[in-house]
């Protein structure tokens, strides 16, 4: 609502000019030029065009200098400036209205000179076209010229509490009280047409905190500046905001409540170490701004339940593969049927025949041979199960029994489900790795047991309920694609590098998803001294178990270029003004999209290199052993320029100019002096290789097995192999970095010619990637024995640990940096957690072994009222809704405030003037 304050408008402007946060103060209606509907009269009369409304969030206010309205059509713009826009609650009696004429391409401005719109206020915009022929839907825009600030109007306070955070720090959900439901006239849910009251910003934890500080026996003269913005991450957005000046204002206490959005990402060593660095960067920024004596408070993220979001969930406990050189191993690694087909696309079968032939086309085309080596699979064709066998290296398969279906068309191989029997013991740990086209249906299994399946490549789990050939798999959230339902009653699509845990309900018939996570990292063998880097990836390596301390020297050279190097032959070589031109021709085989080179106009300003190879004395038209010539040019060269042409719709490189000085001298012979013709004569072996000179990040971590002397390490200095020099540059040059448990290091890897640089960018203590295996029962699966059943932490608890460990460093504690732990699992009703942070719902959420479809009723989120979150209630049906409990209700903010106040409101906590 609007405010009358005991300070001048100019004084307010001076106080709040640095207090705004990222927010949109514009609304618009974008026209597309279509004719407007009218009454058909002369002149035509048009109806109103509603543009939009700009509402002020709870806890926020705007000092309005003016409102500018623009239009590309003639008409009248009218609107309402509502001091409280919650019409169903209070009414719109306290308001201003405006009505302005606008012309084609014109603008109008309403001047207010410091009018304050408080929480719940809103500005609406409506356009009425003039009654003239040919009016089209207009482009209309409205912008509030002013400063958005926190709705704490204690402008005479002598201190400021700067509160920085993500949406949890300023958003409210369920913020109504049961007795207010009678004021809602048309429904029992919060909707735009029938809202419950939004209440006020003082329900937020930040407002509760500043109010508590002002209410102390010795009151603080302090005002809140809440600059949180939604979706922000501590290690990126908040760090950038602090470094770029968003928080550079005269504050006396700074509270940073962020991190919950960081937990949507897999917590690799790079992310953990970067977050720790950037917390310290924020402290350094405070000190550099001359505010070293003013305390900073960092909060851990509160507990949340977003298990519904699957692989994007903050409560994922991400999984690593088995560690090489240990007893860990996959219990089952079935060969992939689709990979065995060697990229064939169709399978031709004949009714009554045991012979099937694979092709590369729906009709016609050519047969395709399977990969070498015999193999037998169990697959489903037209709803029936068959054994299918190949001797390898042939195009035909043998079916057992003979095909009994009537499909006369060739069957898409990517549509053929492969049956995997999961009747296992031990770790019940399954690996699925194919060619990205795999369809898997599950068979077997022991009721009550939980199986872990790692999907190395993209895989579809086939699930159905009407055909007995397919097991029914109930998921945490519905990933069934309705577009594929006519094929197999549904696919559950799992991307590469993901893990799912399934509980067997009925052997060969029903499975239930218990948990899922990302599959993280690549394990190295204990004997490895080099790592295999793939182009462009943030490579993540987990060390194996060497027999003694083993040095990692650098990347495999095959990993420097693309997995399939971009190589082409050379047509000709020409000296060119101290440089050299390489002629490749239109059939060069160097497609520009594959090279990922910058534009030719700026390529000389970038680090782009090629490699020349295959040159010898036969590459010279006239060979003079006493003079240097083309035989001597094998090596690495910087690209200065290049030319392209379009071949079959693809832009290819036809000429490259490199930094090779091929001019003649008394000891050099590259051109014939009398004619200027090049001395180059191709032997057919000369090649250009496009070097993958991109920078990438390689990150490494040890594991719990790397104790004693069985670990890998990096050492500062040079290593030379395969014609390359690898420069490992550690921050601490005096001693090696040992990859022991809980230690991680990250390198920026880049190449200049034949020198590969590995520069350390971060290192230190981390939480290693976790591991949970299958189990003989659900209770054993949730067991908390960190030596056997569970290791590691969920993403959210890793973020919590990084913030905690960093803020509690002695140097930061001595530098007036404080910690508030907001994480309490008790905030999540009817939910407990393992030591690692995996959420366990009530027992009603899981089916008993061998149970029927109607034997279980499941808990769903209560849509009405809960003291903290929407609670759980009995749905009475057997469909499951997982948690999406993230933002807080007023009661939730009260609990967060209590944890904040325990630290900041303590008598020993001083807020300097």
N, C-alpha and C positions, 0 to 999 in steps of 0.2 A: 504494500500500500504506500501511498505518497507520505512524505514525512515533512514536518516543520521542525527545523533544527535551530539550536542556539548558536550556530556558527554561520559565517557568511558562505555564499556559494563559492566565491573565489578561494576561501580557505579550504573548503572541502576539496576543490579541484587540486589544490597543492598537496593535500594529504594523500589523495588516492591515485595520483597520476601514474604511479609505478605499480599499482595494485591489481590491475586487470589480469585476466587469465585468457587462454585461447578460447574464444567463444564467437558464435555467429550472431551478428546484429542486423542481418539482412533477411528479407523474405522476397520471393519473386514468383511471378506467374509467367512462364515462358510460352509464348504463342508459336504456332506452327504455320500460320497464314491461312487457315481454313475459314470459310465464311461463317459468320455467327447466325444462329437461329433468330428469326424475327417474326413479327406478327403478319407480315405480308402487306402491310399498309404502305401508303405513300405520304410522307417518308416512312420507312420501316422503323418500328420500335423494337429495341433489343432488351433482353433480360439482363439482370446484373451478372457480372463475372466476379466470382469470389476468388481473391488471390490467396491470402494465407493469414496466419496469425503468429505473432511472435510473443511467446510467454516467458515470464521471468521465473527461473528455477527457484526452488526453496533455498533459502539461505543466501540468495543473490540479489543485487540491486543494480540499477543503471542510473548514472547521472546524465540526463538527456540535455544536450545543447540544442539539437534541432533534429527534425526528421525530414529526409529528402525523398521525394516520390517522383519517379520517372515513368513515362509511357510513350509508346510509339503510335498511339491512336488518340483520336479526339474523344473526349468524354469527361465525365465527372468522377473523381476519386473521393470516396467517403470512407470513414472508419470510426472506430471507437478506441479511445485510450482508457482502458478499464483499470481502475485502481485495485480492483480485485476481480480476476477473471473467472473465479469459481462460482458461476452463476447459480447453480442449483443449491449452493451452500449459503451464500450471503445475499446474492442478488447483485445486479449491475447498476445500482442507483448512484454509486459514487464513481462518476466517470466524466470524461470529456469526449466530445464528438467533433469531427471536422468534415468539411466538404469543400473540395477544391476543383476548379476547372483545369484540365491539362490538355495540351495541344499535341499534335503529331510531332514526336521528337522532342517534346518539351519536358521541363521538370519544375516542381514546386517544392518550396521549403517551408516547414513550420518551425518557427524559432521558439525556444522555451527558456534558454538562458539558465540552465541548471535545475531543471525539473527532475526530481528523483522518483523513479519507479521501483517499488520494493517487491519482495517475494509475492508471487501470485498475481502480479499485474500482467497486463497484456495489451498489445496493439494489434488491431485487426485492420484489414484493407479490403475494400470492395470497389469495383470499377463499373460504371454505367455508361455504355457507349452512347454518343450523340445519335439522334434519329436521322441518319443520312445513309444513302445507298452505298453498299460495298464495304461495310465495316467487317474486318476480320478479327479473329481472336488476337488480343494484344500481348505485347511484352510489357509487363508492369513490374516495377521494382520499388522496394521501400527499404531504406537504410536508416537506422538510428545512429546519429552522430553523437557519441558520448563515450563514457568510461564505465565499463562493467566492474563492479567491486563487491566485496563481501557485505552482506546486510547486517553489519554490526555498526550501529550509528553512534557509538561512544567516541566521537571524534576528539574529545578533549583529553582522552587517555594519554599518558606519557610513554607507554610501552606498547610494542606490537608483538603479537604471537603470529608468526608466519607458519601456516599449516599447508604442507605440500603433499599431494597424494594422487591416487587413482580414483576411479569412480566409487569405490567402497568408502572413501573418506567424505563424499558429499551426496551420495544417492540414498534414497529411502524407498523401501518396499513395504507394502502392508501397513502403511502408516496411518491407520485409522483405528478407532476404538469401537468396541461392540455397541456402545450406547449411541454412536453416531449413525448407525445403519438405518435408523428410522428416517433420517433426512434424505436418504437416497430414494427417489420416487419411482424409478423405473427398472430396477434390477438389483442384483446382489453381488455384482462384480464391478471392479473399477474399469470403466470405459469412458471414452471421450465424451459420449453423449449423456452419461449419467455418473459423474464422478463422485467418489468419496472425497472428503476434503483432503488436501495435500498437507495440511498442518503447516508447520513452520520450521525454519532452519535450526531453531534451538533444540530440535530432536537429535541433530547430528552430534557425533562424539566431539567434534572440534568446538562446537558452540557450548556443549555441556562443560568442556574443559575450561574454556575462557570464563564462563559464568562461575564455575567453581573457584577459579583463581580470584575473581572479583568478590567472592563471598567468603574468603578466608578471614579468620579473626583479624589479621592484618591485611586488609584488601590490597590486591594488586591493581594499579591503575593501568589497565591493559586492554587492547582492542584486537579482535581477531582479523587476520588477513588469510582467508582460505583460498589458495591458488591451485587446488587440485584440478586435474583434467582427466577425463575418462580414457580408459584403454592404455594408459601410460605404463611403461616399464621402468624399473629403477635403473637398470644398467644402460638404457638407451635414452628414452624420452626425458626422464627426470634428470639424468646426468647432463644431457644436452641443455635442458632448460636452466640448470644451475650454472653451467659454463657460459651460456649465451646471454645471461643477464636477466632472465625472467624473474629470478628470485633476488636480484640485486636491489635491495631497498633497505631502509634503516629498520631492521628488526632486532628484537631483544631476545627472542627464543624461536628456534626453528624446529619444527616437527616434520619428519619425512615418513609418511605412511604409504609405502609402495612395495612392490615385489610380487604381488599375487599374479600379475600379468606376465612377469618373467617366467612363472612356473608353467605357462602354456607350452614352453619350449623344452626340448630334451636338454637336460643339464649336463652338457659335455664339459670336459675340463676347461675349454675356452670360455664357456659362459660363466662357469663358477669363478674362474680366476679374474675374468674381466669385471664381474660384479664387485669382487673384493677390491680391485684396483680403483673402480670408479666411486665407491663409497669414500675411499681415502682421497680421491680427487676432489670430491665435494667439500671435504674438510679443508683441504688445501685452498680451495677457492674462497671459503669463508675467511681463512687467515689472510689471504692476499687482499681481500676486500677490507681489511682492517677491523674485522669483527671477531678476532680470536678469543676475546673474553666473554663472548656470548654463547650460551650452550646450544648444542645441536642434539636432537633426539631422533634416533632411527628406530622404526617399528618393524617387527617381523610381520609377515602377512598373517591374517587370521585364518582359522580353519574354514575350509569350504568343501562343498560336495558338488562337483560338476562331472561326475562319472558318466553322465549321459553323453558327454561330448567325446567319448571314445578316445582316440589317439591324441586329441587336443586337450584332454583332461589334465588338470593340475594335480590330480591324485594318482596319476600313472606312476608305478614303480617300474621304470624302464629296465629292459633285460639285456644282458650280454650273451654272446655265444659261449660254448664250452671253451675253457682255457686249454690250449694245447700243451702237451707234456704233463697232464694230470690225469686223474681217474675220470674226469668229466668227459662225457661223450653223449652223442645222440643215441637214444635207444632204438630209433627207427629212422632211416633215411631212404625212403622209397625212391627209385628212379622215376623220372618224369616221362609219362607217355608222350606228351606233346613234344618235348625236347628230343625224344627218340625218333620222331617222325622227320627230324632234320628240316624243319620249316615247310614241310608239305602242308597244304591247306585243306584238302578234301580226301575223304575215304570212300571208295566205291565198294559197295557190298551188293550181293545178289541173293535173293530169297532161296533158301535151301542149299547154299554153298558155304563151304568153310574158308573160302578164299576172299581176301579183301585187298584192294590195291590203292595206294596213295598217290595223289596227283597234286599239281600246282595250280589247278583251275577248276571252276565249277563244271565246265564242259570242255572237251578237247584238252588242250595243254599237253603236258608231259608228265610221265611218272617220276617220282622222287624216291631215291633210295634212303632207307633208314641209316642211322649212324652205325658205325662198326660195333660188333659185339651182339650176341644174342640176348634176348630179354623177353619176359612174359609179364603181362599186366592183366588186371581184372578191370573191365570197363563196362559201361552201360550204353547199349544201342537200342533206341526206340523202346525204352522202358525195361529191357531185359538185360540180365548180366551175362557177360561172356568172358572167357579167357582168350586173350589175344597174344600171339607169339610171333617173334621175328628172329631170323638167324643173323640179322645185321648185314648192312650193306646191300639190301635188296628192297624192291618196291612192294612186295606182297607180304601180307600177314596171314596167319592161320587162326581161324576162329574155332572155339570149342564151347558149345555145340555149333552146328551150322546155323547161319543167320535165319531167324524165323519171322523177321519183320517184313514189311512190304514197302519200304522206302526205296523208290526207284531213282531218287536223286542222290548225288554224292553228298555225304554227310560232312558238315564242317568239323574239322578236327578240334577246333577250339570249343565246340559244343559237346564234345564227348567226355562225360564224367569218368574220372579214374577212381576206382574204389580203393580206399586205404583202410586196412584193418588195424585198429588201434588197441587190440587186446595185448597189453604190455604189462610189464612189472618194472621194478626199480624206479628210475627217475621219470618214466613215462614221458619222455622228451623226444619230440618228433620234428624232423627237419623236412620242409617242402621247398625244393629248388628246381625250377624248370626254365621255360623260355618266356614266361610272362603270359602264356595262354592257358594255364592249367585250370581245369575244373576238378575239384576233389569232392567226393562224397564219402562219408565215413561209414565203416562197418565194424562189427564186433564191439569191443569195450566191455568193461565189467561195471555193472551198476554201482554207483556211489563213488567211483574213482574219478580223479581229475587228471586231465592230460594237457600237457603244454605242447603247442604247435608253433614252430617258428617258420614264418613265411619269408624266405630269402628273396623270392621274386613275387610279382603280382599274381594273386591266386584268387579264384572264386570258389567259395564253399557252396556246394549245391544243397539246397534244402527243400523239402516238400512234405506235404501231409497227406496227399491222396494216392500217390503211387508208392507202393511198398519198396520199390527199388531205391528210393532216396530216404536217408535219415532226416528226421525233423530236428532242426537246430534252433533253439530259442535264444535270441541275442539280448544283450544289454540294451541296445537301442536298435530300432528296426533299420537294417541296411539292405533289406530286400528290395530289389529293383523291379517295380511293377512292369516295366517294359520288357522284362525277360520272363515274365510269369508263364507265358505260353510254352516255354521250353521246358523248364524244370521246376515250376512253382516258385522259382526265385533263386537268386544268387546272393550270397553274402560276400561282398567284395572286400578283400584284404589287400592293402598295398604292400609293396616290397618292404622288407625290413620291419615287419610287425609280428607281434606275438599274441596268441589268444589262449586262454585257459578254458577248457570245456569239461563239464562234468557229465558222465554217462548216467542217464536215467533208465533207459531200457536198452539192452544190448542190441546194437545194429539198427536201432529205431529212433531213439530220442537222446539228444544231447542238449545241455544248457550252458550258455556262456557264463562264466563266473567273473572273469577279469580280462583286460587286454592292456597292451603297452607297446611301445616301440622297441624294436630290436636294434641295439646300439653297439657300434664298434666292430672292428675286425681284429681277430686275435692273430698274433705272430707266433711262429714256431720258436722253440727254445734255441735253435741253432741259427736263427735269422740275425744277420748283421745289417740288413738293408730292408727298407719298407717299400711296398708296392703302391705308389700313389697313382690314383686315377685322375684324369684331367678335370680341373675345375672344381673338385669336391673339397669340402672341409673334412679332410681325412682324419679318422679317429682310430687309433691303434691301441690295443691292449696287449701287453707283453706276455710272452709265454714263460716257460720255466727253464732257463738255461742251467747247465751243471755248474757254472762258475760265472762271475761277473763278466758280462759280454757287452762289448761296445757296439752301438748302432752307428754306422758310418754315414748313412745318407740314403737317398732314394735309389731304387732300381732304375737303371737308365731307361729301361723300357717304359717306365712310368713318366718319363719326362715329356715324351710326345703323346699324342692321342694313342689309345689302345691299338688303333689301326692308323699308323703314321700316314700323313698326307704327303705322298712322294710322287714326283713326275720326272720324265726324261727331259733332256735339254736339246733344243734345235740348234741354237747358236749362242756364241758369247762375243760381245763387242766392248772394247775399251770406250769410255765416254767421259771425257773431261775430268780425269782423275777418279772416275767411278767405273762401274762395269754394268752393262746391260745384259740380261739373260733373256733370250728369246725362247718362249715355250710353245707358242702356237695356240690356236683356238681349241685344240684337243688336249690342253695341258693337264686336265685332271686335277686342277687346283680350284675347286668351287669356292668362291669368296665366302659364302655363308658358313662353310666348314672351318675356314681359317680364323674367323672371328677377328679379322684385322680391322684397325681403325680406317677411316677414309684416307685415300691416297694423299689428299692435300695436307694431312697432318701426320702421316705415318712416320716421317722423319723425326717427329717430336716424341715418338713412343718407342718402347723397347721391343721392337719386332725383329726377329732374327731368322735366317734360313741356314741350312747346312748344305754345302756342296760336297759330293762324294763321287767316287768312281773315276776320277781324272787320273790318267797316267801318260806316259810318253806317246801312246797311240792317240791321245787327244790333240796332238799337235800336227798341223799340216807339214811343217818342217821341224824336225827334232834336232835341236842343237844342245847337246849335253852340257856345254859350257855356259849356257845362258838359262836364266829362270824364265819359265813360260807356263802354259796352262796346266802342266802336270803337277805344278806346285801349289795349286789353289784349293785343294781339299781343306775344308775347315768351316768355321762359323762366321757369318757376315750379317751386319746390320742392314735392314731394308730401308732405303732412302726414298723410293718411289715405286709405283707399280701401275700397270694399265690393265684394263679388263675388256672383255666383250661378252655379249649375251649369246649363249649357245643352248638351244632347246629350252629357252625360258630361264636358264640359270646363268648368273654372272660368274665368269671364270677369269682367273688371272692369266694373261697372255704374255706379259713382260714384267720383269722385276729389275730394278736398279739397286745395286748393292754398294756398300762402302768397301770396294776392292779397287785399289789403284793399279790398273793394268797398262800403264804407259810404258813405252820403250825407254831403254837407256843402254849404256855400253855393256851392261850385264843382263839386260832383260829383253825378251823377244816375244811380244804379244801380237804385233801387227807387222805386216810386210812394209818396210819403210818406203819402198818405191810406189806402191799402190794404195797403202792404207788398209788393205784387206786383213781381216783377222787371221791369226795363225791357228785358230781353233778348228779342229776337224773331229767330229764326234766318233767315238769308238762304240757307241750304243750303250755304254754302261754309266755315262755321266748322269747324275740325278740331283734334283733339288728336293730337300726334305724341309717341310714347314715345321719349324720347331715350336712346340707348345710352350712359349715363353711366358705364359700367364703366371701370375702370382697365385699361390694357394696356401692354405693353412694346414699344417700337419700337427695333430695333437696326439699326445701319448700319455698313457697312464699305466701304472703297475697294477697288481692285484694282490689279494690276500695270500697268494702262493709265493710272492717274491720276497721271501724272508731270508735272513742269513746271507749267503753268497750267491743265491740263484736269482739274480736280477740283471736287467739291462741298464746301460747308462749312456749318456752323451758326454763328450769331452770337447772342450774348446780347441779349435785348431783345424788343420786341413787334412783331408783324406783324398787320395787319388786312385781312380780305377776307371777302366773302360774309356780312357781318353778324356775324362772329366776331372775337374778339381772341385771338391765339395768343401765349402768353407762353413764350418759350424761355429756360430758366434754366440756364446753364452754371456749372460749378464755378469755372472761371477766367473771370471776367466781363470781363477786359481785352482778350482777343483771341479771334478765331474758332477753331473746331476744324475743321481741314482733313482731309477724308477722302482721304488719300493711301495708297499701298500699305502694308499692314501696320498700319493704324490703324483703330480701331473705337470706337463710342460707343453707349451705350444710354440711352434715356429712359423714364421713367414718364409715360404720357400719361393725363390725366384731365380731366374737364370739370365746370365749375360754371356753369350757365346758358349764356351765350354766350361764356364765356371757356374756352379750352382751354390747359391747362398742360402743358408738356414740360419735366420736371425731369430733369437729367442724374443718372443713378445710377452710371454707371461709364464710364470711357474710358481709352484707352491703346493699347499695342502688342498686336497679335494676329497669329495666323496666318490668312491669308485662306483662304476655302473653296477646295478644290483643283479641278483639272480634269485628266481623262485622256480622250482621244478614241479612236475606233477606229483600227485600224492594218492595214497590208497583210500583217502576219505576227505570229505570237505573240511572236517575239523583239523586234520593234519595239514591240509593245504593252507589254512589260516594260522597254523602254529607259528610261534615267534622265536623259534630256536635259530639264532643267527648263524650257527655253525652248519646247519643242514638245510632247513626249509626256506630261510629268507636271509638275504643279505642286501645291503644298500638301503636307500631311502626314496620315497616318492619325490617328484619334482618339487612339490610345495615344501616338503620338509628339508630338501637340500637348500632351497632358497632361504628358508628360515635359519639353517645352520650357517650358511655363508654370511648372512647379515649378523648373526649372533657372534660368530668367531671373529669377524672383522672389527665390529664395534667394541668388542671386549679386548682388543689388542692393547697392551699396556700404554703404548704411545698415544692412542686415541682416548683412552680413559683419562690420562693425564691432561689431555687437550680439551677437556670439557665436552666430550661426546658420550651420550648416554643411550641405553637400550631399553625399549619396552617390548616385551614379548606378548603379542596379541593372540597367539595361537592357543586355543583351548578346544580339545575335541568334544568337550561337553556342550559346546554351542550347537552341535549337530544332534538333533533329537533322534532317539532310537538307532543310533549308529555308534559303533566303537571302531578302534583301529588297531592294527598290528604295530609292533615296534617300528617298522619301516614306514608306517603311515598308510598302508592299504586299508580302505574303508570296508567294514563288515556290516552289512545291513542285518535287520532282525531275521531270525530263523524262518519266519513265514515267507521270506523272499526267495527261498530255495526249495526246489521240489525234492521229495524223498525218492530214493532209488525205487524203480519199478512202479512208480505212482502213475495213475491215469491222468488224463487231461484236467479233470474237475477236482482233483485231490488237493489243490493248493489255491488259496486266495492270497493275493499279493498286496503289499503296501504301496500306496501312491502318495504323492505330495498333497497335503490338505490345502485346498484353495481358499479357505476362509480366514483362519486366525491361528497364530502361534506366537508365543512370547518372543522367540528369536527368529526362527525361520518358519516357513510353512512346514508344519509337522507332517506326520504320517498317519494315515487312517486306513481302515480296511476297505478295499475297493469292492469286494464281493465278486470279483471276476479274476480270471487267470492271466490277464495281460499285465506286463510289468512296465512301470515307469521309473527310470533311474533318476537320481538326484540332479537338480540344477539349483543348488542352494549357494548363492554367491553374495548378493547384496543384502544389506542388513535392514531389518525393521527398526522402529524406534527402540524396542527392547534390546535388539542387537547392538545398537549404537550406545545404549546405556552400559552394556557389558564392556565394550571397547573403551568407553570413557573411564570406567572404574579401573581398568588396567593402566591407562595413561595416568590417571590421577594418583595411583599408588606411587609412581615415580616423580612426576612433575609437581604434584600437590604436596609432596612430603616437605616437612619443615626444614630439612637439610638441603633442599633444592633451591638455589638462588637464581633469580632472574635479574641481572644487572640493569640499571637505568641507562 
